[in-house]
Amino acid sequence: MDKRSFARWAIWLVSLGLLCGFAWTRLDLQAPIQTNILTLLPERHDSQALHIATERSRDAFTHQLLALVRGADDATTRAAALAGRRALLGAGLQADDVGETVDSAIAAYGRHHFALLNPRQAARLAREGPRALATDVAVSLASPAGLVNAFGSDPGGYLQRFMSNLPRPYPDFLPDGPLLSAKRGDERVFLLRMELAGPAFAAEGSALAARAVDAAAEAVAKTCADCRFEATGAALFADAARREAKQETIWLTVVSTLLIMLLIAYIFRSLAPHVLGFLQLGASVAAASAAVIAVFGSINILTLVFGTTLLGIAIDYAFLYFSEYWFGTSAPPAVMSKIRSGLGVGLLTGAVAFAFLLLAGFPALTQIAVFSVAGLIEAALVVALLFPVTLTRPPAVAAHPAVNWPARFVAAACRPSRWRYLLPALALAASIPGWFQLHASDDVRELQHFPPRLMQTDQHIRATLNRFPAPGFFLVEAPNLNQALVREEALFARINKKLPKADAVGLSRFLPPATQQQASLAAWRGVLDQPAKLREAFTQMGLPAELADHIEAAWHSAARQPLTAQGLFEAVPDLKRFVISTDGGVALLAAAFGNSNLDPAALTEAAAGVQGVQFVMPLERIANTFERIRVRATWLVVIGYLLISAVLVWRYGYREATRMLYPPLLALGVTLGVLGWLGEPMNVFGVVALILILGLGRDYAVFLREVGARERSPALAVTMSAMTTLLSFGLLSLSQIPALHAFGLATLIGILASYLVAPLSLPPERPDT
């Protein structure tokens, strides 16, 4: 290796090493690769309360795992359910003991039962005095529970009625030790409610949940062969999606790589293109990943997937060099000089197009922009620095007929003919109706593939529980907790009126407002401060006077204080999630559930009627965010291409620049039309596909114009680029993941159209001129 070659290799290695070294200092070792797509959403300028409420609502849903154990024999099925619970806990999941939680709540309410009369009961005691209490005690004694509690802590049955009105997560299921159980026909069904400690969408958390479910299913089967076990949860869907994506990535990558290697081997008949092409793409991915990590501290898996595909543009630079080196008219030392202008213009326009995505305000597109710009620069650097000092000898491979047909295709397309303009015009005309059938879809759920088996299991479990996920949550804000509870009660009254079958759940269902509790204590005080009248009322109702004395003694020995939020949280810590402390007061998180999907419009209307209350639908907010980003990214692409047009006008003049932009824009129009005809939705990742289509179409025009339209090397380079892109990205159209399928399908259509119309970037000329 001479000094010149050594210097170039040293410059390249040092520059790449410095970039990777700096990225290492910035790398978040705890989470170097992010797998949660939600981390790529832009930050919203929400209030403090709304931000916390959104996170809690999301975590409550994504961290939860529900499992059912069914069987005919109650005792055996219960034993199997307990075995499954132990397996889930042993695998790392968490759960509360339902029985202990219920006992703790009963004890807390029992200590403050004099403060728990509802407004109607308190008003009646205040109005009718001792006679109302005596009547209620007599009615209570008519029930078996009343006989048991005759001289207990709840002779009037008030606490029992309060407890019976408390919301239950699943109304048909009752506590059974650490479990919840219900009867469904001839079967006993046990419910296991578990939680993940970490993020459900992270690879570690979703894999842990899947392993835990497998262990529980095995434990249940060993304990009860006839019992059935099924589970659902966001983590299980995330794990299935991750494994499916991994499998698809492997087979798609293997198939496309083998086909591309066979194509390169067939055309160039040398090992050098494989080695140098691998070196170029490997260096591009390394530099691009390092640049993203240097800026953001980590890289998202989505950036790697889409960013790596966008680097398909980078291989164009290598094909341009290989085609001229193997089959062009230049000697090895002059190859770089021949392609330098095409390489430079292609890099400049590509970098400008992607750089405009930095203004999208979408972390996903920002990462992809940084990844792509850095990758393209590194790819061009490898070609400019290393290829000339590596490919120094004339190739020993003779050209075979296959390398000539791309040039013949371009030459034929450049001949003056009415078909040269008529066929593209007909294709565009056929595409126009498809434009009007295009529809946007920004629902994040449509970007994912949900395995049918898991979907069926989830629906079965939800139907068994008779409880479906809430469409959103309510945020109740007020200066203090008492006022927030009052507002929440007003909200629940409106919901009950509009949606009688809905089950509203919030802190006010567990903790009456302080003003209401004070009214309850005042009503009791008015009755029990008249012991003589109380004994008389009991005697008149045929009740023993000693019972009145017992109630009076219990009153005087009680704390006679309202149940505070702190006291309730000490007994039932899980209820803390309903309360959000803010700088301006307090906010309560509430939700409404049903045995079917509730109408979001009715819930929104109910919230609008109460001061300080709003109904929030997280999925709709995410969809709105994607919509804004999709629209913004589309306009940025348009603006970026206007700037590229200015660069091309500066380089080639108005007439030639217009001619060069015509093919990629025509390909874009055809792509959108075909997608419309096929009914494919347009989303933010479809915009990324359009960027790739425009970028490659622009490269085709630049290469043909700069290197020489009538020579076979640029035509071969463009053909190789198109074929490898179709083999790699086009295969993504076979993916079951909607986001990848749409991206691959759009790329397949767009690149094929771009290649076929690329000769239109050249002026028509006769072969003999």
C-alpha positions, 0 to 999 in steps of 0.5 A: 500500500503506497502513502496515498492509499495509506493516507486515505484509509487512515483519514477514513478510519480516524473520522469514523472512529472519532464519530463512533467514539464520541457516540459511545460517550453519549450512549445511554447504556441502560437503553441503547436501543429503544423499542417503544414507538411512543418514545418517538412521539413529540412532547406535548405542551400539556398541563402538569395534571394532564401529562401525569394523568396520561402517563398513569392511564397508559401505564395502568392499561399497558402494565396489566395482565389478565389471566383466567382459569376455568374448570368444572370442579371448584376446588380443583380449579381453585388449586390450579388458579393458585398454582398459576398465580404462584407461577406468575409471581415467581416469573417476576410479575406483581399482584395484590392479595385481593382478600387482604385488600378487602379486609383492610378497606373494611377496617378503615371504613368501619372506623369511620362508618358514622361519616359514611351516610349518603346525602339522602340518608343524612338528610333523613336522619336530620329531618326525622331524628331517632325515629328514622334510626329506629326504623332503619335498624328494624328493617336491617334486623329483618335480614340475616346479616342484620341479625348478625350485626344487631349488636355489632358495629353496623346495626342499621346496615348503613356501612353494609349498604355503603360497601355494597355500592363500592365499585368493583373492577369486575362486578360479577367477580367476588373476592376469593382469598387472593383471587377473584371468582365467578360462576359461568354456567357449569364452570367456575372461573378464577381471575388473576390480575397481575402487573408488570414492574417495567414497560410493557412495550420494552423487549425485556418486559414483554418477553418476561410477560410471555415467559410468565404466561407460559409458566402459569399455563404449564402450572395450571395444566399440571394441577388440573388437566381439564382446566383451561388457562388463557391470558391477555395484556398489552405486553403479550401483544408486544412480545408477539409483534416483536417476535413476528417482526424479528422472524420477518426481518430475518427471512426478508433480509436473507432472501433479499440479500441472496438475490442481490448478491446473485444479481451483483455476481451475475453482472460483475462476476467478481468478489470485489463489488460484494466486499466493497459494497458491504464495506460501504453499507456497513460504514454507512450504518455505523456512521448513521447510528453513531450520529443518531446516538451522538445527538439523542443518546440512544436510537429507536428500533424504528429508526434502524428499520426505516433508516437502513432502508433509506440507505438504499440510496447510498448503494447507488453511489457504489453502483455508479462507480462499479458500472463505470469501472467495469464497463465504462470508457474510463481507465481505473484512475479516471473513474472517480473524475468521470462520476464525481459530478454525478456523485456530488449532485446526488449527495447534495440533493439527497442531503437537502431533502432529508435535512428538511425532515429535521423541521418536522417536529417529530422525533421519529422523522428527526432521527431518520433525517440525522441517520440518513444524512450521516449515512449518505455522507459516509457512503459518498466518503467511502466511494470517494476515498477508498474505491479509487485506491482499491480498484486500481487495476483494469478489470479482468472480467469481460462484459457480457450481453446482459450489461448492454440492455439497460443502455439500449432501453435508455437509448430506445426511450430517448428516440423521438416518438409519440409513445415517449410522451403518450404512455406516461400521460396515459399512466398518469391519467389512469392514476388521477381517479386513484388520487381521489380515493386516497385516504389518510389513517393516523391511528397508531393501532393500524400500524401494528399487526395483532395476531388473530389468536391473541385478538380472539383470546382478548375478546373472549376474556373481555366478554367473560369479565363483562368489562371492556377497556375505557375509551379514555379518562376523565381529568377533574381539576379543582383548587382542593380535594373536597371540591374535586370530589364534589365535581367528580360526583356531579360528573358521575351523576351526568354519566349515569343519566346519559349512560345508565349502564356505564360504571364510573370509577373514581376516588369519590366512589371510595371517599365521600367529600369532606362536606358530605362526611361532615353532614353525616356526622352532624346527622348522627350527632343530632340523633345520638345527643338525645338518648332518652328520645332514642330509647323511646323510639327503639321501644316504640318500634319493639326494639330492645332499649339496650340496642339504643344504648349500644349504638350511643356507646359506640358513637361516644367511643368512635373517633367521630372524624371524617375519613381522610384521603391519607387514611384511606390510602394507608388501607388501600394504597392502590387508590393513590393513582386516582389523585394528582397533586399539582402546583395549582391544586389537585386533580382526580383521574376517573374513567367509565367502563361498560359491558360494551364499547361506550360512546366517546361523544356521550362521555365528552358531553358529560364532561363538558357540563361540569366545571374543571372536567375534561374527557381525554382519549389518548389514542385520539390524541396520538392520532391527531399528533400523527396527522399533524406530523404527516401534514407537516412532513408532506409540506416539508418534502414539497419545500425541500424539493423546491429547494432541490429544484433551485439547485438543479436550475443553478446547475443545469438551467431551467429547461433541463432542471424541469426535465430532470424533475419530471420523471420522479414527480411523474412516478410519485403521481403514479404511486399515489394513484395506484395506492388509491386504487388499491385502497391503501391508507396514507400515513406518516410512514407513507411519506417516508416511502415517498421521500425514498421514491423521489430521492431515487428518481432524482438520483436516476436523472442525475446519474444519466445526465452527469455521467453520460446518457449514451454510455452503458455505465450510468444506465447499468448503475441506474438499473442495478439500483432499481433492481436491488431496491425492488428486491430489498424494499419491494419484499417488504410489501409481503410483510404482515406488519401494516407499517412495513407492508405500506412502506414496501408496497409504495416503494415497489410501485414508486421505484418501478415507475421511477426507473421506467420513466427515468429516460424522460429526464433526457432530451429526445435525440436520434441514435445517429446524432 
